[in-house]
């Protein structure tokens, strides 16, 4: 076993896209047009949006090494752009159930989720990641550098 702690990389692009995908799925359960949710407003587009959001979650799992997917590098960019295009088209051109209805919170949340999916896809092309390293107890309790005076917290306990 290796005595050195393992460093983990969290990819920012797929993480942001996955957060957007979760927001998009949640938004479909909320009201989009008056009392009608996204699931009850659409015939096919709601299922397509759920599939696109699940692809972003699968891409995050693949980036973390949890899942192996046959997805290519540009898939996340196409998925994010398609999701944003679908939600924007429903904002501009309402479905028949929403013609005389006001736009509700669910549509705006869906628009934000789709925008996050596209932003995460753009960030994933830059391959930016956060490095996370677990801390051990011995590393957490260390002696202060010589230029710092010891504090009360550094005194040994009886």
C-alpha positions, 0 to 999 in steps of 0.5 A: 500500500502506498503511504502517500495520500492519493490526489484526486482531480475534479474536472470543472467542465463536466461538473458544471455541465452535470449541475446544469443537467440536474437543474434541467431535470428538476425544472421539468417537474416545475411549472413552465406555462401557468399550471403546466409542468415541463413534463405535461407541456411537451410530447417529446421534448421533455424526454429528449431534455432528460436524455441530454441531461443524463448524458452530461451526468454520464460524462461526469462519471466518465471524467471521474473514472467511475464509468466507461462511456463510448462518448467522443470528446465533442459530445458534451458541447453538442449536448449542451448546445442542443439543450439550450437551443431546445429550451430557447425555442420553447421560450420563443415559441410556446407549445399549444398548452402554453399559448395563452399562459405566462412563463413560469419559474420552471422555464427560467430554471430550465434555461439556466440549467441548459446554459450551465450545460453549455458553459460546462461543455466549453470549460471541458474543452479547456481541461481545467480541474481542481486538485483535491488531496486528502489531509492526514492527521500528522499533516494537520498537526505540524510545527509552526515555521520559525518566524511565527510565534507559538500560540495558546493552541500550540501548547501541549495539553496535560 
